[in-house]
């Protein structure tokens, strides 16, 4: 099936993440600690921790740092306890935003999130106010020029739910969240390496923003993403230059 053009948005996001490499380390460490605390420190028996360790490798987080934070989370070393909190709200022109946080101080976090939304043109909503506009799923995105037939054959055989070809030629493979690892490994074993591979909140419908609205939305997203306690930001805005 066909989909919207999103390759430019993906490349833009990856570029901004690369600029914030230090923040990426902090986010990965928190994800490792929460995953290990909830599911134990055995990577082979904890899929969430396994994915977090893969993210750590992708941002070149030292192996010793990974192990130390697993040990902290499982009680072998003294460490900080983080809790997960999700906020939902609206951005420019009613675009939907989900903000996933990990924090050791809930009062501080909600104050910072509310301030960012209100100061930069958004509106913090209540729980469930926008989540219904997203689907929690595994998502793998391949660059334009990748063989659509090969991706579709391998992905569907491995249990993917859908393969979407975007207007710009990028190919998007979607799976149920629990099937993400199996589908990703099958694709990689077939020599198909995705540019993006993650369990995400994918918008069911996108809102196209251009000009000043796009610039204001990008500013709001940047401010939220730069907050120390923010792990991930998901939204349904397609931003044009």
C-alpha positions as CSV (number, residue, x, y, z in Angstrom):
1,X,0.0,0.0,0.0
2,X,1.1,3.6,-0.5
3,X,1.9,6.1,2.2
4,X,3.0,9.6,2.8
5,X,6.5,10.9,2.0
6,X,8.4,10.9,5.2
7,X,12.0,10.2,4.3
8,X,13.1,13.8,4.6
9,X,11.5,14.0,8.0
10,X,13.4,10.8,9.1
11,X,16.7,12.0,7.9
12,X,16.1,15.4,9.6
13,X,15.3,13.6,12.9
14,X,18.4,11.4,12.7
15,X,20.6,14.4,12.0
16,X,19.2,16.2,15.0
17,X,19.8,13.1,17.2
18,X,23.4,12.9,16.0
19,X,23.9,16.5,17.1
20,X,22.7,15.5,20.6
21,X,25.0,12.5,21.1
22,X,25.6,13.3,24.8
23,X,21.9,13.4,25.4
24,X,21.6,10.1,23.6
25,X,23.9,8.4,26.1
26,X,21.8,9.7,29.0
27,X,18.6,8.4,27.4
28,X,20.0,5.0,26.7
29,X,21.4,4.6,30.2
30,X,18.0,5.4,31.7
31,X,16.3,2.9,29.4
32,X,18.9,0.2,30.3
33,X,18.3,0.9,34.0
34,X,14.5,0.8,33.8
35,X,14.5,-2.3,31.5
36,X,16.9,-4.2,33.9
37,X,14.9,-3.2,37.0
38,X,11.6,-4.3,35.5
39,X,12.8,-7.5,33.7
40,X,16.1,-8.5,35.3
41,X,19.7,-8.1,34.2
42,X,19.9,-11.2,31.9
43,X,19.9,-9.8,28.3
44,X,19.0,-13.1,26.8
45,X,15.8,-13.3,28.9
46,X,14.8,-9.6,28.7
47,X,13.7,-8.4,25.3
48,X,13.4,-4.8,26.4
49,X,16.9,-4.8,27.9
50,X,18.2,-6.5,24.7
51,X,16.8,-3.7,22.6
52,X,18.3,-1.0,25.0
53,X,21.7,-2.6,24.7
54,X,21.5,-2.6,20.9
55,X,20.7,1.2,21.2
56,X,23.7,1.6,23.4
57,X,25.9,0.0,20.8
58,X,24.5,2.2,18.1
59,X,25.5,5.3,20.0
60,X,28.9,3.9,21.0
61,X,28.1,3.7,24.8
62,X,31.1,1.9,26.4
63,X,30.4,-1.8,27.4
64,X,31.6,-1.1,31.0
65,X,29.0,1.7,31.3
66,X,26.3,-0.6,30.1
67,X,27.2,-3.3,32.6
68,X,27.6,-0.8,35.5
69,X,24.1,0.6,34.9
70,X,22.6,-2.9,34.7
71,X,24.2,-3.7,38.0
72,X,22.8,-0.5,39.5
73,X,19.3,-1.3,38.4
74,X,19.4,-4.9,39.6
75,X,20.7,-3.9,43.1
76,X,24.3,-5.0,42.7
77,X,25.4,-1.3,42.9
78,X,23.8,1.7,44.5
79,X,22.0,3.9,41.9
80,X,19.0,6.2,41.1
81,X,15.5,4.8,40.6
82,X,13.8,6.2,37.6
83,X,10.1,5.9,36.9
84,X,8.4,6.1,33.5
85,X,5.8,8.8,32.8
86,X,3.9,9.6,29.6
87,X,2.5,13.0,28.8
88,X,0.1,13.8,25.9
89,X,-0.7,17.1,24.4
90,X,-1.3,19.3,21.3
91,X,1.2,21.3,19.3
92,X,0.8,23.8,16.5
93,X,-2.5,23.5,14.5
94,X,-3.7,20.7,16.8
95,X,-0.9,18.3,16.0
96,X,-0.8,15.4,18.5
97,X,2.3,14.9,20.7
98,X,3.2,12.0,23.0
99,X,6.2,12.6,25.4
100,X,7.8,9.6,27.1
101,X,9.9,10.5,30.2
102,X,12.0,8.8,32.8
103,X,12.5,10.7,36.0
104,X,13.6,10.6,39.6
105,X,11.4,13.6,40.3
106,X,7.9,13.6,38.9
107,X,7.0,17.1,40.2
108,X,10.0,18.6,38.4
109,X,9.3,16.8,35.2
110,X,5.6,17.7,34.8
111,X,6.5,21.4,35.6
112,X,9.1,21.4,32.8
113,X,6.8,19.7,30.3
114,X,3.9,22.0,31.0
115,X,6.1,25.1,30.7
116,X,7.5,23.9,27.4
117,X,4.0,23.3,25.9
118,X,2.5,26.6,27.1
119,X,5.5,28.8,26.2
120,X,5.9,27.5,22.7
121,X,2.3,27.4,21.4
122,X,1.2,23.9,22.6
123,X,-1.2,22.6,25.2
124,X,-0.6,19.8,27.6
125,X,-3.5,17.4,27.6
126,X,-4.8,14.7,29.9
127,X,-4.0,11.0,29.8
128,X,-5.5,9.4,26.7
129,X,-6.2,12.8,25.0
130,X,-4.1,12.0,21.9
131,X,-2.8,8.4,22.3
132,X,-5.8,7.0,20.4
133,X,-4.4,8.7,17.3
134,X,-1.3,6.5,17.4
135,X,-0.6,2.8,17.1
136,X,2.1,1.1,19.3
137,X,4.0,-1.1,16.9
138,X,7.4,-2.2,15.6
139,X,8.6,0.0,12.7
140,X,11.5,-0.6,10.3
141,X,12.2,1.9,7.5
142,X,14.4,1.2,4.5
143,X,16.0,3.8,2.3
144,X,14.5,4.6,-1.2
145,X,16.0,2.1,-3.7
146,X,15.7,-0.9,-1.5
147,X,14.0,-3.9,-3.2
148,X,10.3,-3.7,-2.3
149,X,9.6,-7.2,-3.4
150,X,12.4,-8.7,-1.3
151,X,11.4,-6.6,1.8
152,X,7.8,-7.6,1.4
153,X,8.6,-11.3,1.0
154,X,10.9,-11.6,4.0
155,X,8.9,-9.3,6.3
156,X,5.5,-11.0,5.7
157,X,7.1,-14.4,6.1
158,X,8.5,-13.3,9.4
159,X,5.2,-12.1,10.8
160,X,5.0,-8.4,9.8
161,X,1.6,-6.9,9.7
162,X,2.1,-4.5,6.8
163,X,4.6,-3.2,4.3
164,X,4.1,0.5,3.2
165,X,5.8,2.1,0.3
166,X,6.0,5.9,0.8
167,X,5.7,8.4,-2.0
168,X,9.4,9.1,-2.0
169,X,10.4,5.4,-2.3
170,X,11.1,4.6,1.3
171,X,9.7,1.3,2.5
172,X,8.2,0.9,5.9
173,X,7.7,-2.5,7.6
174,X,5.2,-2.6,10.5
175,X,4.8,-5.3,13.1
176,X,3.0,-5.9,16.4
177,X,5.3,-4.7,19.1
178,X,6.0,-8.2,20.5
179,X,7.0,-9.4,17.0
180,X,9.5,-6.6,16.4
181,X,12.7,-8.5,17.2
182,X,11.8,-11.5,15.1
183,X,10.9,-9.5,12.1
184,X,14.0,-7.2,12.4
185,X,16.3,-10.2,12.7
186,X,14.7,-12.0,9.7
187,X,15.2,-8.9,7.6
188,X,18.8,-8.4,8.7
189,X,19.6,-12.1,8.1
190,X,18.3,-11.6,4.5
191,X,20.8,-8.7,4.1
192,X,18.2,-6.0,4.5
193,X,19.4,-3.4,7.1
194,X,16.8,-0.8,8.1
195,X,17.8,2.9,8.5
196,X,15.3,3.1,11.4
197,X,14.3,0.1,13.6
198,X,12.3,0.8,16.8
199,X,9.2,0.1,18.8
200,X,7.3,3.3,18.4
201,X,4.0,5.2,18.6
202,X,3.1,5.6,14.9
203,X,0.5,8.2,14.0
204,X,-2.6,6.8,12.2
205,X,-3.0,10.1,10.3
206,X,-0.5,12.9,9.8
207,X,-1.1,16.7,9.8
208,X,1.0,18.6,7.2
209,X,2.5,21.8,8.5
210,X,4.4,24.3,6.4
211,X,6.0,27.8,6.7
212,X,5.7,29.5,10.0
213,X,3.5,26.7,11.5
214,X,6.2,24.1,10.6
215,X,8.9,26.3,12.2
216,X,6.9,26.8,15.4
217,X,6.2,23.1,15.6
218,X,9.9,22.3,15.2
219,X,10.8,24.8,17.9
220,X,8.3,23.2,20.3
221,X,9.6,19.7,19.6
222,X,13.2,20.8,20.0
223,X,12.5,22.4,23.4
224,X,10.7,19.3,24.6
225,X,13.3,16.9,23.3
226,X,16.1,19.0,25.1
227,X,14.5,18.5,28.5
228,X,16.7,16.2,30.7
229,X,13.9,13.8,31.6
230,X,12.5,13.3,28.1
231,X,13.3,9.9,26.5
232,X,11.2,10.0,23.3
233,X,8.8,12.4,21.5
234,X,6.2,11.1,19.0
235,X,4.0,13.3,16.9
236,X,1.8,13.3,13.8
237,X,3.1,16.4,12.1
238,X,4.8,16.3,8.7
239,X,7.0,19.3,8.5
240,X,7.7,21.0,5.2
241,X,10.6,23.4,4.7
